[in-house]
Amino acid sequence: MLSSMTMDYFQHIQKLHDQLRSVIATGPDGSETGMDEAMRIGIDMIGSVNRNNGKVMIIGNGGSAAIASHLSIDLARNGGVPAMTFNEATSLTCFGNDFGYEHVFSHQVALNGDKNDLLIAISSSGASENILNAVAKARSRGCSVMTLSGFRPDNPLRSKGDLNYYVSSDHYGRVELSHMTLCHALIDMSGDSWSKEHV
């Protein structure tokens, strides 16, 4: 017979499983797309960056910053895709001090973003001002945008990307784990489609 602790653990895993199966993907006009199409589009967005000698910029706060760093390394190591984050302590403290924390990412996007680049913006709430400002700056630089958000279905980030993954939960842990799983799925499902001839 299973203990109550084991049962609680299995229920936790089941909730995460259900959460992942209920992820909603939308396009820039807010129309929903099935996950099959959403994964194909996501993989192609990253592949297009690689084929056009661009790079992937990934931003997030707190736990989402950790996901951004993890994804950046995995894209480079396992996908052969140039990727970067803006989480370096000196950058955050410099730009935060000089321009305000709401601009710590947008200023770095302005310095580094080009028209063949992709910005992946990760925010559990989808309402972080510094993330939204960075997305606006990426748009002004001609970058494509992918978002991962959660919490409220009408969070502002959810309408800002060419592709938007939304996790319908207000539980930080499940949103963050879902975002991390989505990132791994994009890499694992890409096969060799991102590889460049010179990689």
Disulfide bonds with the S-S distance in Angstrom:
none
